[in-house]
Amino acid sequence: MAVDPGLRKAYVVSQDSTAPYPVTVSVIDTRTQAVTATIAVDDMHVLKPQSITVDPATHLVYLIGQGPAGMLSVIDPMTNSVTARIPTEGTHDYAAIANRFRSSHRLRGQ
């Protein structure tokens, strides 16, 4: 789960347990605790969601997925849609992090 205090939204990743294992991100209004949107993420790229984070400067949401090609999906919180897919290096583990001093970064796990 990732929280954007500036927009008062939380993002929760879920994955269906049946083929083709679709991945979704639920957007929750932290004031009302209601789900306000469900974002479909292309399941061909994200077979195993690894990490989700919010960049506090841009409010963009980043979801790392482990799969045949590996993928970093970028979600625009204003449109609640995936706006970019950035290939990562294969099936290695990754984590997406962000802080108030830098934009989001992609780190390779050990």
Secondary structure, 3 states (H helix, E strand, C coil): CEEECCCCEEEEEEECCCCCCCEEEEEEECCCCEEEEEEEECCCCCCEEEEEEECCCCCCEEEEEECCCCEEEEEECCCCEEEEEEECCCCCCEEEEEECCEEEEEEECC
